[in-house]
Amino acid sequence: MKRTHNNGELRISNVNETVSLLGWVSKKRNFGQLVFIDLRDRSGIAQLVFDENISEQVKDVRNEYVLNVTGTVVERKDKNPKLPTGDIEIKVEEVTIINKAETTPLIIADETDALEDTRLKYRYLDLRRPMIQKNLMLRHKVTMLMRNYLSELGFIEVETPILCRSTPEGARDYLVPSRISKGEFYALPQSPQLYKQLLMVGGIEKYFQLARCFRDEDLRADRQPEFTQLDIEMSFVEEEDVWNVVEGLMKKIFKEVKGVDLPAFKRISYDECMANYGSDKPDLRFDMPLKDASSIFANTEFKVFASTLENKGIIQALPVKGCASNFSRKDLDKLQNYVKVYGAKALAYLKYTDNTWSGSVTKVLSDEEKDALYNAYNIENGDMIFFVADKKKVAQTALGALRSKLGKDLGLINDSKYEFLWVTNFPMFEYDETDNRYVAAHHPFTSPNLEDVDKLMSDPANCYSRAYDLVLNGYELLSGSIRIHDQQVQAKVFEAIGMTLEEAHEKFGWFMDAFKYGTPPHGGVGIGLERLIMILSGTDNIRDVVAFPKTASASDLMAQAPGPVDSKQLKELNLIIGKAE
């Protein structure tokens, strides 16, 4: 085999050069005694010309045959401006058929007709599509930028274990039975959280890792059961130190990859975020804030609104400019069902057209209330207002989801914008209705705000933490926090989530023991690599940026995993497979 150039790099400057190329047949066209073949490799496509002296040798060649050709670069008569190599073609003088190919079950092109299940079953063929290869090359470029940037700042890359101990907090673990320790299990890491904190105890000070993580949870378009995160931890830092490192990294990546100079990142507290956008990961590429209309309806006679306020709920409003004519009654019924998915009992609305109010609550609201809405929200002809009356979190979340949906449906999103947002000051705890107790909102090693330490036991609902998320275009790009380094504070946090010190030591003793020996203040982040590449590549499906992804049911259609194992393996592991109830 001979190769002098990559197929996609040849240009008009290469005319009259003798070149040898390798690749797959992307397309073949017969024109009498002339045969044209588009030969594809990772770098792109070059057009080959076989004249009457050699065309007989490729008469049986079909798509995806692997060829090695040698020939002369000539200028094309009919140039193709859509191809980087469209000014030239190769007049072939020698050809070797390296391998034949059967008819493929999918078209090997960016625009393929295959269903996603077919693409995943034959992923090795799907990987030949230029779009997928481009995404994987982008991923490589970004990871190299990450490594180089952090190395220059004095960080060192350290690998942490894949086989570790199961921890009780967070998502469900993937368990691995131990052959040697009968009846006991390893867990695959949900993140390297405990290990990276122990690296800080160990004096490493600045650590990073492109860490593989595993979570046995329900999947969606932006989630996989196994994923990669850029894991960063730093000693002797406050929030600003962590944020500055991350912002510098993101500015470097977006400059190198997209040619974009990012401004300073916006910052907003969790409570403000929920009040304004109904989400802790809002898309700021369009301006459509939520409004709390509770004060406008403080004396309302509309029973539904009045009852909500009496029960300490809120009336959440979402004013939407110029969209009244976009929604028929059928459309509004669909939106009604949409908010119910998020726990809302109903979606009320008002339209303002031709200087007149109409809508589902027109008749039950007073003129004074409608006038107050008109003035408070600068209502103009063609505007709408949506309402949800419910518990605070339900009302905010439901209208926040509606805001996101309307942003897409009404074409309000500028896809060329990149809006970063630090969401800060998260609640320390969440109340678990099933277990009737407070649980850690982030993880139990997140530091509370110093002013809230005394409220950990007396008022956990109003304790806030030193946790932070970085949001990009409506996606949570990273999560992180300043960690607890004080043993007494850690004990209080465990007690607040209903865990005795004995239980804590049973589950985390190996971790907690290390904190007796001089633990530095530390903090860090975990950046979702796939989500970042997904945004940079312009896709909304995380499977497009993973070489061998799983389906929504966590199955590998290509390797047919998960799958059964034989009885000998089960016996070695001391396992018996029972029937599902």
C-alpha positions as CSV (number, residue, x, y, z in Angstrom):
1,M,0.0,0.0,0.0
2,K,1.2,3.5,-0.8
3,R,-0.1,6.9,0.4
4,T,1.4,10.2,-0.3
5,H,-1.5,12.5,0.6
6,N,-4.8,12.5,2.5
7,N,-7.7,12.7,0.0
8,G,-9.2,15.9,1.4
9,E,-6.0,18.0,1.3
10,L,-5.4,18.1,-2.5
11,R,-5.8,21.5,-4.1
12,I,-5.1,23.3,-7.4
13,S,-1.5,23.8,-6.3
14,N,-1.0,20.0,-6.5
15,V,-1.8,19.9,-10.3
16,N,0.7,17.7,-12.2
17,E,1.9,15.9,-9.1
18,T,1.9,12.1,-8.9
19,V,-0.1,11.0,-5.8
20,S,-1.1,7.8,-4.1
21,L,-4.4,7.7,-2.2
22,L,-6.2,5.2,0.0
23,G,-9.9,5.1,1.0
24,W,-13.4,3.9,0.6
25,V,-15.6,4.3,-2.5
26,S,-18.2,6.9,-1.7
27,K,-19.8,7.1,-5.1
28,K,-19.3,5.6,-8.5
29,R,-20.5,7.0,-11.9
30,N,-20.1,5.3,-15.3
31,F,-19.9,7.4,-18.4
32,G,-19.2,5.0,-21.3
33,Q,-15.5,4.3,-21.2
34,L,-14.9,6.8,-18.4
35,V,-15.6,5.9,-14.8
36,F,-15.6,8.5,-12.0
37,I,-15.2,7.5,-8.3
38,D,-15.3,9.6,-5.2
39,L,-12.7,8.2,-2.8
40,R,-13.3,9.1,0.8
41,D,-11.0,9.0,3.8
42,R,-11.2,10.8,7.1
43,S,-9.9,14.0,5.6
44,G,-12.5,14.3,2.8
45,I,-13.2,13.2,-0.8
46,A,-11.1,13.2,-3.9
47,Q,-12.6,12.5,-7.4
48,L,-10.8,9.8,-9.4
49,V,-11.0,9.4,-13.2
50,F,-10.5,6.0,-14.8
51,D,-10.1,6.2,-18.6
52,E,-10.6,3.3,-21.1
53,N,-7.1,2.0,-20.3
54,I,-7.9,1.2,-16.7
55,S,-11.7,1.4,-16.2
56,E,-12.1,-2.3,-16.8
57,Q,-10.3,-2.9,-13.5
58,V,-13.0,-1.2,-11.5
59,K,-16.1,-2.4,-13.4
60,D,-17.2,-4.5,-10.4
61,V,-16.3,-1.9,-7.8
62,R,-19.2,-0.7,-5.6
63,N,-19.7,1.7,-2.7
64,E,-17.4,1.1,0.3
65,Y,-14.8,-1.0,-1.5
66,V,-11.4,-0.1,-0.2
67,L,-9.0,1.1,-2.9
68,N,-5.4,2.1,-3.3
69,V,-4.8,4.3,-6.4
70,T,-1.9,6.1,-7.9
71,G,-2.3,8.9,-10.5
72,T,-1.7,12.4,-11.6
73,V,-3.6,15.4,-10.2
74,V,-5.3,17.4,-13.0
75,E,-7.5,20.4,-13.1
76,R,-11.2,19.7,-13.3
77,K,-13.2,21.0,-16.3
78,D,-16.5,21.0,-14.3
79,K,-15.4,22.2,-10.9
80,N,-17.4,21.5,-7.8
81,P,-17.5,24.5,-5.4
82,K,-19.1,22.5,-2.7
83,L,-16.0,20.3,-2.2
84,P,-12.7,21.6,-0.8
85,T,-11.1,19.4,-3.5
86,G,-13.6,20.4,-6.2
87,D,-11.0,22.2,-8.4
88,I,-9.0,19.0,-9.1
89,E,-9.3,15.3,-9.9
90,I,-6.9,12.4,-10.1
91,K,-6.3,10.7,-13.4
92,V,-5.7,7.1,-12.1
93,E,-2.8,5.1,-13.6
94,E,-2.7,2.2,-11.0
95,V,-5.5,0.7,-8.9
96,T,-5.5,-2.0,-6.3
97,I,-8.7,-3.3,-4.7
98,I,-7.7,-3.9,-1.1
99,N,-11.1,-5.1,0.1
100,K,-14.6,-5.7,-1.2
101,A,-17.8,-4.6,0.5
102,E,-21.3,-5.9,0.6
103,T,-24.2,-3.5,0.2
104,T,-24.4,-1.5,3.4
105,P,-27.6,-1.3,5.5
106,L,-27.3,2.5,5.6
107,I,-26.1,5.3,3.4
108,I,-22.6,6.4,4.4
109,A,-23.2,10.2,4.1
110,D,-24.2,13.1,6.4
111,E,-27.8,12.8,5.0
112,T,-28.6,9.2,5.7
113,D,-31.9,7.5,5.5
114,A,-31.3,5.1,8.3
115,L,-33.2,5.0,11.6
116,E,-31.1,5.6,14.7
117,D,-31.4,2.0,15.8
118,T,-30.0,0.9,12.5
119,R,-27.2,3.4,12.8
120,L,-26.3,2.2,16.3
121,K,-26.5,-1.5,15.3
122,Y,-24.0,-0.9,12.5
123,R,-22.1,1.9,14.4
124,Y,-18.8,0.9,12.7
125,L,-20.4,2.0,9.4
126,D,-22.1,5.0,10.9
127,L,-18.6,6.1,12.1
128,R,-17.6,6.5,8.4
129,R,-20.1,9.4,8.0
130,P,-18.2,12.7,7.8
131,M,-20.4,14.3,10.4
132,I,-19.6,11.7,13.1
133,Q,-15.9,11.8,12.3
134,K,-15.9,15.6,12.4
135,N,-17.5,15.4,15.9
136,L,-15.0,12.9,17.2
137,M,-12.1,15.0,15.8
138,L,-13.7,18.1,17.5
139,R,-13.8,16.1,20.7
140,H,-10.1,15.2,20.4
141,K,-9.2,18.9,19.8
142,V,-11.1,20.0,22.8
143,T,-9.6,17.4,25.1
144,M,-6.1,18.4,24.0
145,L,-6.9,22.1,24.7
146,M,-8.1,21.1,28.1
147,R,-5.0,19.1,28.9
148,N,-2.6,21.8,27.6
149,Y,-4.4,24.7,29.3
150,L,-4.6,23.1,32.7
151,S,-1.0,21.7,32.5
152,E,0.2,25.3,31.8
153,L,-1.6,26.4,35.1
154,G,0.3,23.8,37.1
155,F,-2.4,21.1,37.3
156,I,-1.4,17.5,37.0
157,E,-3.5,14.6,35.5
158,V,-4.1,11.8,38.0
159,E,-6.2,8.7,37.3
160,T,-8.5,7.4,40.0
161,P,-10.0,3.9,40.4
162,I,-12.8,2.5,38.3
163,L,-13.6,-0.2,40.8
164,C,-14.6,1.5,44.0
165,R,-17.0,1.2,46.9
166,S,-20.7,1.9,46.5
167,T,-21.9,5.1,48.1
168,P,-25.5,5.7,49.2
169,E,-26.0,9.3,47.9
170,G,-26.7,10.4,44.4
171,A,-27.8,8.3,41.4
172,R,-28.0,4.5,41.3
173,D,-24.7,2.7,41.1
174,Y,-23.6,0.1,38.6
175,L,-22.4,-2.8,40.7
176,V,-19.6,-5.3,39.9
177,P,-19.6,-8.6,41.9
178,S,-16.2,-9.7,43.3
179,R,-15.1,-13.2,42.5
180,I,-12.6,-13.2,45.4
181,S,-14.7,-11.6,48.1
182,K,-17.8,-13.7,47.8
183,G,-21.1,-11.8,48.1
184,E,-19.4,-8.4,48.0
185,F,-19.5,-5.8,45.2
186,Y,-17.5,-3.0,43.7
187,A,-19.3,0.0,42.2
188,L,-18.4,1.9,39.1
189,P,-17.8,5.5,40.0
190,Q,-20.6,8.0,39.5
191,S,-17.7,10.6,39.6
192,P,-14.2,10.6,41.2
193,Q,-15.6,12.8,44.0
194,L,-14.2,11.2,47.1
195,Y,-10.9,10.3,45.4
196,K,-10.2,13.8,44.1
197,Q,-10.9,15.2,47.6
198,L,-8.4,12.7,49.0
199,L,-5.9,13.9,46.4
200,M,-6.2,17.3,48.0
201,V,-5.7,15.7,51.5
202,G,-2.6,14.1,49.9
203,G,-1.1,17.5,49.0
204,I,-1.6,17.3,45.2
205,E,-3.1,20.8,45.3
206,K,-4.1,21.0,41.6
207,Y,-5.6,17.9,39.9
208,F,-7.5,17.2,36.8
209,Q,-8.6,14.1,35.0
210,L,-10.7,13.2,31.9
211,A,-12.7,10.8,34.1
212,R,-15.1,8.0,33.0
213,C,-18.2,8.1,35.1
214,F,-21.2,5.7,35.3
215,R,-24.7,6.3,36.5
216,D,-27.6,3.8,36.3
217,E,-30.4,6.3,35.6
218,D,-33.1,7.0,33.1
219,L,-31.6,8.3,29.9
220,R,-32.5,11.2,27.6
221,A,-31.0,13.0,24.5
222,D,-28.3,14.7,26.6
223,R,-27.4,11.8,28.9
224,Q,-25.6,8.4,28.6
225,P,-25.1,5.7,31.3
226,E,-21.3,6.1,30.9
227,F,-19.8,9.5,30.1
228,T,-16.7,11.5,30.4
229,Q,-16.2,14.6,32.6
230,L,-13.3,17.0,33.0
231,D,-12.7,16.6,36.7
232,I,-10.9,19.5,38.4
233,E,-10.0,20.0,42.1
234,M,-7.9,22.7,43.7
235,S,-6.6,23.3,47.2
236,F,-6.5,26.7,49.1
237,V,-9.2,28.3,47.0
238,E,-12.5,30.2,47.2
239,E,-15.2,30.2,44.5
240,E,-13.6,33.0,42.5
241,D,-10.5,31.0,42.0
242,V,-12.4,28.0,40.6
243,W,-14.6,30.2,38.4
244,N,-11.6,32.1,37.0
245,V,-9.9,28.8,35.9
246,V,-13.1,27.5,34.3
247,E,-13.9,30.8,32.5
248,G,-10.3,31.0,31.2
249,L,-10.6,27.4,29.9
250,M,-14.0,28.0,28.2
251,K,-12.7,31.3,26.6
252,K,-9.7,29.3,25.3
253,I,-11.9,26.5,23.8
254,F,-14.4,28.8,22.2
255,K,-11.7,31.0,20.7
256,E,-9.8,28.1,19.2
257,V,-12.9,26.1,18.1
258,K,-15.5,28.7,17.1
259,G,-13.4,31.9,16.8
260,V,-15.6,33.5,19.4
261,D,-14.4,35.9,22.1
262,L,-16.6,35.2,25.1
263,P,-17.5,38.1,27.5
264,A,-17.3,37.7,31.2
265,F,-19.9,35.1,32.4
266,K,-23.1,36.3,34.0
267,R,-23.9,35.3,37.6
268,I,-27.2,34.8,39.3
269,S,-28.3,33.0,42.5
270,Y,-30.4,29.9,42.4
271,D,-33.4,31.7,43.9
272,E,-33.2,34.5,41.4
273,C,-32.8,32.0,38.6
274,M,-36.0,30.1,39.6
275,A,-37.9,33.3,40.0
276,N,-36.9,34.8,36.7
277,Y,-36.7,31.6,34.5
278,G,-38.3,28.7,36.4
279,S,-35.2,26.6,35.9
280,D,-31.7,26.3,37.3
281,K,-30.3,25.9,33.8
282,P,-32.1,28.7,31.8
283,D,-31.5,29.4,28.2
284,L,-30.5,33.1,28.1
285,R,-30.3,33.3,24.3
286,F,-33.8,34.9,24.4
287,D,-35.4,37.3,26.8
288,M,-38.7,36.0,28.3
289,P,-38.6,36.3,32.1
290,L,-41.3,34.9,34.4
291,K,-43.2,37.3,36.7
292,D,-44.7,36.7,40.2
293,A,-48.2,38.1,39.8
294,S,-49.2,37.2,43.4
295,S,-49.4,40.8,44.6
296,I,-51.6,41.8,41.7
297,F,-54.1,39.1,42.8
298,A,-53.8,39.7,46.5
299,N,-57.5,40.6,46.8
300,T,-58.8,38.6,43.9
301,E,-62.3,37.0,43.9
302,F,-61.2,34.3,41.5
303,K,-61.4,31.3,43.8
304,V,-58.6,29.3,42.2
305,F,-56.1,32.1,42.6
306,A,-57.4,33.1,46.0
307,S,-57.2,29.5,47.3
308,T,-53.6,29.2,46.0
309,L,-52.5,32.3,47.9
310,E,-54.3,31.3,51.1
311,N,-52.3,28.0,50.9
312,K,-49.0,29.9,50.6
313,G,-48.7,29.2,46.9
314,I,-48.0,31.8,44.2
315,I,-49.5,33.0,40.9
316,Q,-46.7,32.7,38.4
317,A,-47.1,34.6,35.1
318,L,-45.3,34.4,31.8
319,P,-45.8,37.4,29.5
320,V,-45.0,36.6,25.8
321,K,-44.7,39.3,23.3
322,G,-46.5,39.3,19.9
323,C,-47.6,35.7,19.9
324,A,-51.4,35.8,20.4
325,S,-52.2,34.9,16.8
326,N,-49.8,31.9,17.0
327,F,-52.0,29.8,19.2
328,S,-55.4,28.3,18.3
329,R,-57.6,26.7,21.0
330,K,-56.2,23.3,20.0
331,D,-52.6,24.6,20.5
332,L,-53.5,26.0,23.9
333,D,-55.0,22.6,24.9
334,K,-51.7,21.0,24.1
335,L,-49.8,23.5,26.2
336,Q,-52.3,22.7,29.0
337,N,-51.2,19.1,28.9
338,Y,-47.6,20.1,28.6
339,V,-47.4,22.0,31.9
340,K,-49.3,19.1,33.7
341,V,-46.2,16.9,33.0
342,Y,-44.4,19.3,35.4
343,G,-47.0,19.0,38.1
344,A,-49.2,22.0,37.3
345,K,-52.9,21.5,37.7
346,A,-53.9,23.9,35.0
347,L,-52.6,26.6,32.6
348,A,-54.6,29.8,32.4
349,Y,-54.1,32.5,29.8
350,L,-55.0,35.9,28.5
351,K,-54.7,37.4,25.0
352,Y,-54.6,41.1,24.3
353,T,-55.7,41.8,20.7
354,D,-57.4,44.9,19.2
355,N,-57.2,46.6,22.6
356,T,-59.4,43.8,24.1
357,W,-58.7,41.0,26.6
358,S,-59.8,37.4,25.8
359,G,-58.8,34.0,27.1
360,S,-59.6,31.4,29.7
361,V,-59.7,33.7,32.7
362,T,-61.0,36.9,31.1
363,K,-64.4,36.7,32.8
364,V,-63.2,35.8,36.3
365,L,-60.6,38.6,36.6
366,S,-61.7,42.1,37.5
367,D,-61.0,45.1,35.3
368,E,-58.6,46.5,37.9
369,E,-56.6,43.2,37.8
370,K,-56.4,43.3,34.1
371,D,-55.3,46.9,34.1
372,A,-52.6,46.1,36.6
373,L,-51.3,43.3,34.4
374,Y,-51.4,45.6,31.4
375,N,-49.3,48.3,33.2
376,A,-47.0,46.0,35.1
377,Y,-45.9,43.9,32.0
378,N,-46.1,46.7,29.3
379,I,-48.7,44.7,27.4
380,E,-49.2,45.6,23.7
381,N,-51.6,44.3,21.0
382,G,-50.7,40.7,20.1
383,D,-49.3,39.9,23.5
384,M,-50.3,36.9,25.8
385,I,-49.9,36.1,29.4
386,F,-49.8,32.5,30.7
387,F,-50.5,31.7,34.4
388,V,-49.9,28.8,36.7
389,A,-51.3,29.0,40.3
390,D,-49.7,26.4,42.5
391,K,-46.9,25.7,45.1
392,K,-44.0,28.0,44.4
393,K,-41.7,25.3,43.0
394,V,-44.4,23.7,40.8
395,A,-45.5,27.0,39.4
396,Q,-42.0,28.2,38.6
397,T,-40.9,24.8,37.1
398,A,-44.0,24.4,35.0
399,L,-43.8,27.9,33.5
400,G,-40.0,27.6,33.2
401,A,-40.5,24.5,31.0
402,L,-43.1,26.4,29.0
403,R,-40.7,29.3,28.5
404,S,-38.1,26.9,27.0
405,K,-40.7,25.3,24.7
406,L,-42.0,28.6,23.5
407,G,-38.5,29.9,22.9
408,K,-38.0,27.0,20.4
409,D,-41.5,27.0,18.9
410,L,-41.6,30.7,18.3
411,G,-38.1,30.8,16.8
412,L,-36.7,33.2,19.5
413,I,-33.4,31.4,19.9
414,N,-30.3,32.6,18.1
415,D,-28.3,29.4,17.4
416,S,-25.1,31.4,16.8
417,K,-25.1,32.8,20.4
418,Y,-23.3,31.2,23.4
419,E,-24.8,32.4,26.7
420,F,-22.9,31.2,29.8
421,L,-24.3,31.7,33.3
422,W,-23.0,30.8,36.7
423,V,-25.8,29.7,39.0
424,T,-24.7,30.2,42.6
425,N,-25.9,29.8,46.2
426,F,-27.9,26.6,45.7
427,P,-30.0,25.3,48.5
428,M,-28.1,23.0,50.8
429,F,-30.9,20.4,51.1
430,E,-33.9,19.1,49.3
431,Y,-36.9,17.5,51.1
432,D,-37.5,13.9,50.0
433,E,-41.3,13.3,50.2
434,T,-40.7,9.5,49.9
435,D,-38.3,9.2,52.8
436,N,-39.7,12.1,54.7
437,R,-36.3,13.7,55.3
438,Y,-33.9,16.2,53.9
439,V,-31.3,15.0,51.5
440,A,-28.2,16.7,50.2
441,A,-29.1,18.8,47.1
442,H,-25.6,18.5,45.7
443,H,-23.7,15.9,47.7
444,P,-23.1,15.6,51.4
445,F,-19.5,16.9,51.2
446,T,-20.6,20.3,49.8
447,S,-19.8,23.2,52.2
448,P,-22.7,25.2,53.5
449,N,-22.5,29.0,53.4
450,L,-20.6,30.0,56.6
451,E,-23.5,32.1,57.8
452,D,-25.9,29.1,57.5
453,V,-23.8,26.6,59.5
454,D,-25.8,27.3,62.7
455,K,-29.1,26.6,60.8
456,L,-28.1,23.1,59.6
457,M,-30.3,21.5,62.2
458,S,-32.7,24.2,63.2
459,D,-33.7,25.5,59.7
460,P,-32.4,23.2,57.0
461,A,-35.0,24.5,54.5
462,N,-33.3,27.8,54.5
463,C,-29.7,26.7,54.4
464,Y,-27.7,27.6,51.3
465,S,-24.5,26.0,50.0
466,R,-21.3,27.0,48.3
467,A,-22.4,24.9,45.3
468,Y,-22.4,26.3,41.8
469,D,-23.4,25.2,38.2
470,L,-22.2,26.6,34.9
471,V,-25.1,26.7,32.4
472,L,-24.6,27.1,28.6
473,N,-27.6,27.7,26.3
474,G,-30.0,25.8,28.6
475,Y,-27.7,22.9,29.4
476,E,-26.0,22.3,32.7
477,L,-22.4,22.2,31.6
478,L,-20.8,21.6,35.0
479,S,-21.5,21.3,38.6
480,G,-19.2,22.0,41.5
481,S,-18.7,23.4,45.0
482,I,-16.3,24.4,47.7
483,R,-16.1,21.2,49.9
484,I,-16.3,20.7,53.6
485,H,-12.9,20.4,55.2
486,D,-14.0,20.8,58.9
487,Q,-14.9,17.6,60.6
488,Q,-17.4,19.2,62.9
489,V,-19.3,20.8,60.0
490,Q,-19.3,17.5,58.2
491,A,-20.8,15.8,61.2
492,K,-23.6,18.4,61.4
493,V,-24.4,17.9,57.7
494,F,-24.6,14.1,58.1
495,E,-26.9,14.7,61.1
496,A,-29.1,17.1,59.1
497,I,-29.8,14.4,56.4
498,G,-30.7,11.9,59.1
499,M,-27.4,10.0,59.1
500,T,-25.8,9.2,62.5
501,L,-22.0,9.4,62.8
502,E,-21.9,5.6,63.2
503,E,-23.8,5.2,59.9
504,A,-21.5,7.8,58.2
505,H,-18.4,6.0,59.4
506,E,-19.8,2.7,58.1
507,K,-20.4,4.2,54.7
508,F,-17.6,6.8,54.4
509,G,-15.2,5.9,57.2
510,W,-12.3,5.3,54.8
511,F,-12.9,8.8,53.4
512,M,-13.6,10.6,56.7
513,D,-10.6,9.2,58.5
514,A,-8.3,11.1,56.1
515,F,-9.8,14.4,57.3
516,K,-8.2,13.9,60.8
517,Y,-4.7,14.7,59.4
518,G,-4.8,18.3,58.3
519,T,-7.2,18.9,55.4
520,P,-6.8,22.0,53.2
521,P,-9.8,24.0,52.1
522,H,-10.6,22.8,48.6
523,G,-13.1,22.9,45.8
524,G,-13.6,22.0,42.2
525,V,-15.9,21.1,39.3
526,G,-16.9,18.3,36.9
527,I,-17.4,19.5,33.4
528,G,-19.6,17.3,31.1
529,L,-17.4,16.7,28.1
530,E,-20.1,15.2,25.8
531,R,-22.5,18.0,26.5
532,L,-19.8,20.6,25.7
533,I,-19.0,18.8,22.4
534,M,-22.7,18.5,21.6
535,I,-23.1,22.2,21.9
536,L,-20.0,23.0,19.9
537,S,-20.9,20.6,17.1
538,G,-24.5,22.0,16.8
539,T,-26.3,18.7,17.5
540,D,-28.9,18.1,20.2
541,N,-28.2,14.4,20.5
542,I,-25.4,13.3,22.7
543,R,-25.1,10.0,20.8
544,D,-23.7,12.0,17.8
545,V,-20.5,12.9,19.8
546,V,-19.9,9.4,21.4
547,A,-18.0,6.7,19.4
548,F,-20.1,3.8,20.6
549,P,-23.2,5.1,22.4
550,K,-26.1,3.3,24.2
551,T,-29.7,3.6,23.3
552,A,-32.3,5.3,25.5
553,S,-32.8,1.9,27.2
554,A,-29.0,1.8,28.0
555,S,-28.5,-1.0,25.4
556,D,-25.6,-1.4,23.0
557,L,-27.3,-2.7,19.8
558,M,-24.0,-3.4,18.1
559,A,-22.4,-5.5,20.8
560,Q,-25.8,-6.7,22.1
561,A,-25.0,-5.6,25.6
562,P,-26.2,-6.1,28.3
563,G,-26.4,-9.9,27.7
564,P,-26.6,-13.2,29.5
565,V,-23.6,-14.9,31.0
566,D,-23.0,-18.6,31.4
567,S,-23.6,-20.6,34.5
568,K,-19.9,-21.1,35.1
569,Q,-19.3,-17.4,35.4
570,L,-22.2,-17.0,37.8
571,K,-21.0,-19.9,40.0
572,E,-17.5,-18.3,40.2
573,L,-19.2,-15.1,41.4
574,N,-21.5,-17.0,43.8
575,L,-24.5,-15.4,42.1
576,I,-28.0,-16.9,41.4
577,I,-30.3,-15.2,39.0
578,G,-33.8,-15.1,40.4
579,K,-37.1,-14.5,38.5
580,A,-38.4,-10.9,38.4
581,E,-41.4,-10.3,40.6
